[in-house]
């Protein structure tokens, strides 16, 4: 029996956010998505990552890191960004 977190759920396609990421794709910037807990930030990045092979980008060239460890979290303010 699969645990709840191991199941695949239907994704809500967030077209506007994906389009913004597509427009920034060729800019050498780190993309950061912020928002409340469980609002779909990681899912948006996963959907964006899943589009890249269809554009000829090899899977091993993609790096997607997700960490919720308190030591890995850094607080940014508007000035430092």
Backbone as ProteinMPNN parsed JSONL, in Angstrom:
{"seq_chain_A": "XXXXXXXXXXXXXXXXXXXXXXXXXXXXXXXXXXXXXXXXXXXXXXXXXXXXXXXXXXXXXXXXXXXXXXXXXXXXXXXXX", "coords_chain_A": {"N_chain_A": [[0.839, -1.185, 0.0], [0.629, 2.132, -0.943], [1.988, 5.037, 0.561], [0.525, 8.205, 1.406], [2.162, 10.399, 0.583], [3.615, 9.223, -1.429], [2.01, 8.894, -3.585], [0.834, 9.794, -6.855], [-0.587, 12.797, -7.771], [-3.1, 14.635, -9.584], [-1.921, 17.422, -11.434], [-2.216, 20.943, -11.17], [-2.069, 23.001, -13.823], [-0.15, 25.762, -14.005], [-0.225, 28.115, -15.948], [0.485, 30.85, -16.317], [2.638, 31.292, -14.547], [4.444, 29.381, -15.491], [4.898, 30.386, -18.047], [6.213, 32.768, -17.421], [8.591, 31.719, -16.369], [9.553, 30.438, -18.677], [10.082, 32.673, -20.281], [12.231, 33.742, -18.939], [14.139, 31.856, -19.167], [16.544, 31.796, -20.748], [18.104, 33.656, -19.571], [20.864, 34.245, -17.526], [20.235, 33.741, -14.696], [19.445, 32.896, -11.337], [16.523, 31.259, -10.614], [14.013, 31.983, -8.352], [11.301, 30.969, -6.506], [8.84, 32.133, -4.448], [6.523, 31.776, -1.73], [3.577, 30.875, 0.131], [3.265, 28.005, 2.344], [2.869, 24.852, 0.789], [1.692, 25.707, -1.622], [2.324, 25.136, -4.202], [4.854, 25.708, -5.256], [7.169, 24.045, -5.633], [6.057, 22.204, -7.383], [5.527, 23.77, -9.652], [8.156, 24.337, -10.482], [8.996, 21.716, -10.999], [7.297, 21.047, -13.15], [8.234, 22.868, -15.036], [10.895, 21.982, -15.283], [10.36, 19.459, -16.387], [9.582, 20.126, -18.952], [11.898, 20.803, -20.295], [13.531, 18.699, -21.575], [12.108, 18.308, -23.984], [12.871, 20.461, -25.404], [15.368, 19.921, -26.162], [17.232, 19.868, -24.138], [19.352, 18.091, -22.084], [18.492, 15.731, -19.54], [20.341, 15.363, -17.472], [21.578, 17.784, -17.362], [19.998, 19.428, -15.955], [19.346, 20.889, -12.841], [17.742, 20.477, -9.914], [16.905, 21.363, -6.795], [15.539, 20.684, -3.702], [14.934, 21.504, -0.467], [14.039, 21.215, 2.891], [15.277, 21.471, 5.225], [16.017, 23.142, 8.205], [18.595, 24.271, 8.505], [19.35, 24.716, 5.919], [17.855, 26.761, 5.025], [17.662, 30.162, 4.188], [17.234, 33.504, 5.082], [16.134, 36.133, 3.124], [16.234, 39.587, 2.358], [14.71, 42.446, 0.748], [16.8, 44.161, 0.037], [19.156, 42.608, -0.026], [18.644, 40.95, -2.163]], "CA_chain_A": [[0.0, 0.0, 0.0], [1.424, 3.361, -1.031], [1.688, 6.098, 1.511], [-0.057, 9.366, 0.75], [3.184, 11.219, -0.06], [4.192, 8.499, -2.558], [1.028, 8.841, -4.661], [0.824, 10.863, -7.854], [-1.844, 13.528, -7.808], [-3.193, 15.491, -10.77], [-1.307, 18.735, -11.245], [-2.88, 22.123, -11.716], [-1.101, 23.685, -14.68], [-0.123, 27.199, -13.723], [0.291, 28.606, -17.226], [1.105, 32.18, -16.207], [3.947, 31.155, -13.909], [5.314, 28.65, -16.407], [5.272, 31.309, -19.124], [7.233, 33.675, -16.877], [9.85, 30.975, -16.314], [10.02, 30.25, -20.058], [10.637, 33.945, -20.756], [13.497, 33.999, -18.237], [14.977, 30.656, -19.276], [17.86, 32.022, -21.34], [18.851, 34.628, -18.771], [21.712, 33.541, -16.563], [19.789, 34.122, -13.367], [18.851, 31.841, -10.527], [15.093, 31.503, -10.464], [13.528, 31.713, -7.002], [9.857, 31.109, -6.383], [8.473, 32.225, -3.039], [5.092, 31.723, -1.47], [3.152, 30.166, 1.33], [3.466, 26.559, 2.366], [2.002, 23.95, 0.028], [0.923, 26.436, -2.643], [2.677, 24.627, -5.522], [6.142, 26.235, -5.733], [7.991, 22.937, -6.134], [5.359, 21.609, -8.525], [5.759, 24.641, -10.808], [9.528, 24.095, -10.945], [9.049, 20.375, -11.575], [6.664, 21.108, -14.473], [9.172, 23.583, -15.9], [11.999, 21.052, -15.53], [9.885, 18.382, -17.254], [9.47, 20.648, -20.324], [13.207, 21.075, -20.884], [14.003, 17.704, -22.551], [11.45, 18.483, -25.283], [13.579, 21.557, -26.066], [16.716, 19.463, -26.468], [18.125, 19.97, -22.982], [19.492, 16.779, -21.469], [18.042, 15.675, -18.149], [21.45, 15.488, -16.522], [21.998, 19.185, -17.315], [19.063, 20.144, -15.083], [19.574, 20.716, -11.416], [16.581, 20.904, -9.136], [17.166, 21.011, -5.399], [14.465, 21.073, -2.794], [15.333, 21.133, 0.888], [13.267, 21.86, 3.942], [16.081, 21.443, 6.446], [16.178, 24.515, 8.716], [19.958, 24.77, 8.281], [19.501, 25.068, 4.507], [17.018, 27.916, 4.725], [18.272, 31.469, 4.398], [16.268, 34.595, 4.99], [16.566, 37.225, 2.262], [15.398, 40.781, 2.369], [14.699, 43.088, -0.569], [18.085, 44.799, -0.241], [20.174, 41.615, -0.369], [18.328, 40.346, -3.45]], "C_chain_A": [[0.882, 1.247, 0.0], [0.993, 4.344, 0.041], [1.217, 7.315, 0.734], [0.984, 10.173, -0.005], [3.857, 10.52, -1.232], [3.243, 8.462, -3.757], [1.206, 10.015, -5.607], [-0.558, 11.495, -7.852], [-1.895, 14.353, -9.083], [-2.618, 16.869, -10.463], [-2.192, 19.815, -11.842], [-1.833, 22.858, -12.532], [-1.218, 25.181, -14.432], [0.555, 27.895, -14.904], [1.02, 29.935, -17.107], [2.508, 32.082, -15.6], [4.931, 30.415, -14.809], [5.779, 29.547, -17.548], [6.335, 32.296, -18.648], [8.59, 32.979, -16.8], [10.414, 30.75, -17.714], [10.672, 31.524, -20.588], [11.981, 34.265, -20.12], [14.522, 32.889, -18.442], [16.383, 30.937, -19.785], [18.668, 33.086, -20.609], [19.621, 33.869, -17.706], [21.429, 34.053, -15.154], [19.311, 32.877, -12.633], [17.387, 32.2, -10.335], [14.669, 31.087, -9.06], [12.027, 31.952, -6.993], [9.539, 31.111, -4.893], [6.961, 32.156, -2.898], [4.819, 30.944, -0.208], [3.406, 28.671, 1.224], [2.414, 25.857, 1.522], [1.136, 24.669, -1.001], [1.319, 26.023, -4.055], [3.999, 25.118, -6.075], [6.998, 25.128, -6.344], [7.362, 22.307, -7.371], [5.561, 22.442, -9.781], [7.16, 24.409, -11.361], [9.672, 22.71, -11.561], [8.414, 20.352, -12.968], [7.583, 21.802, -15.471], [10.347, 22.677, -16.267], [11.586, 19.957, -16.513], [9.725, 18.826, -18.706], [10.819, 20.701, -21.035], [13.705, 19.999, -21.849], [13.348, 17.842, -23.922], [12.076, 19.63, -26.074], [15.039, 21.197, -26.332], [17.704, 19.558, -25.32], [18.15, 18.622, -22.281], [19.088, 16.829, -20.0], [19.183, 15.877, -17.169], [21.975, 16.92, -16.428], [21.1, 20.009, -16.396], [19.397, 19.861, -13.629], [18.395, 21.304, -10.674], [16.819, 20.43, -7.72], [16.05, 21.554, -4.532], [14.868, 20.587, -1.41], [14.505, 21.914, 1.888], [14.011, 21.838, 5.269], [16.291, 22.871, 6.937], [17.565, 25.092, 8.47], [20.159, 25.225, 6.841], [18.71, 26.317, 4.136], [17.741, 29.202, 5.072], [17.195, 32.521, 4.235], [16.867, 35.7, 4.137], [15.672, 38.428, 2.518], [15.512, 41.441, 0.998], [16.048, 43.689, -0.935], [19.121, 43.771, -0.684], [19.886, 40.926, -1.694], [18.686, 41.314, -4.54]], "O_chain_A": [[1.77, 1.393, 0.84], [-0.185, 4.466, 0.379], [1.483, 7.437, -0.461], [0.724, 10.597, -1.131], [4.606, 11.16, -1.97], [3.644, 8.037, -4.84], [1.667, 11.086, -5.214], [-1.572, 10.801, -7.923], [-0.852, 14.733, -9.614], [-2.806, 17.407, -9.372], [-2.829, 19.624, -12.878], [-0.816, 23.293, -11.99], [-2.277, 25.776, -14.634], [1.742, 28.217, -14.861], [2.064, 30.126, -17.731], [3.447, 32.715, -16.084], [6.106, 30.775, -14.884], [6.935, 29.471, -17.966], [7.257, 32.622, -19.396], [9.617, 33.575, -17.125], [11.623, 30.859, -17.917], [11.698, 31.462, -21.267], [12.787, 34.987, -20.708], [15.645, 32.976, -17.945], [17.336, 30.347, -19.277], [19.799, 33.381, -20.995], [19.09, 32.961, -17.065], [22.262, 34.7, -14.521], [18.831, 31.925, -13.248], [17.059, 33.319, -9.939], [14.937, 29.964, -8.633], [11.548, 33.003, -7.418], [9.926, 30.196, -4.167], [6.221, 32.445, -3.838], [5.731, 30.421, 0.433], [3.718, 28.148, 0.155], [1.236, 26.214, 1.536], [-0.013, 24.291, -1.227], [0.723, 26.501, -5.02], [4.25, 24.957, -7.269], [7.495, 25.274, -7.461], [8.07, 21.921, -8.301], [5.747, 21.888, -10.864], [7.336, 24.297, -12.574], [10.396, 22.544, -12.543], [8.941, 19.703, -13.872], [7.698, 21.373, -16.619], [10.746, 22.615, -17.43], [12.373, 19.57, -17.377], [9.731, 17.985, -19.605], [10.868, 20.649, -22.264], [14.269, 20.356, -22.884], [13.976, 17.522, -24.931], [11.84, 19.759, -27.276], [15.846, 22.058, -26.682], [18.9, 19.347, -25.518], [17.106, 18.074, -21.927], [19.308, 17.825, -19.31], [18.996, 16.509, -16.13], [22.736, 17.238, -15.514], [21.41, 21.161, -16.093], [19.692, 18.728, -13.25], [18.095, 22.491, -10.798], [16.923, 19.229, -7.47], [15.672, 22.722, -4.621], [15.113, 19.398, -1.208], [14.298, 23.119, 1.744], [13.439, 22.149, 6.314], [16.704, 23.73, 6.158], [17.694, 26.296, 8.246], [21.045, 26.034, 6.568], [18.883, 26.864, 3.047], [18.359, 29.311, 6.13], [16.347, 32.427, 3.348], [17.982, 36.154, 4.396], [14.497, 38.286, 2.854], [16.333, 41.029, 0.179], [16.403, 43.72, -2.114], [19.885, 44.026, -1.614], [20.8, 40.367, -2.299], [18.503, 41.012, -5.719]]}, "name": "protein", "num_of_chains": 1, "seq": "XXXXXXXXXXXXXXXXXXXXXXXXXXXXXXXXXXXXXXXXXXXXXXXXXXXXXXXXXXXXXXXXXXXXXXXXXXXXXXXXX"}
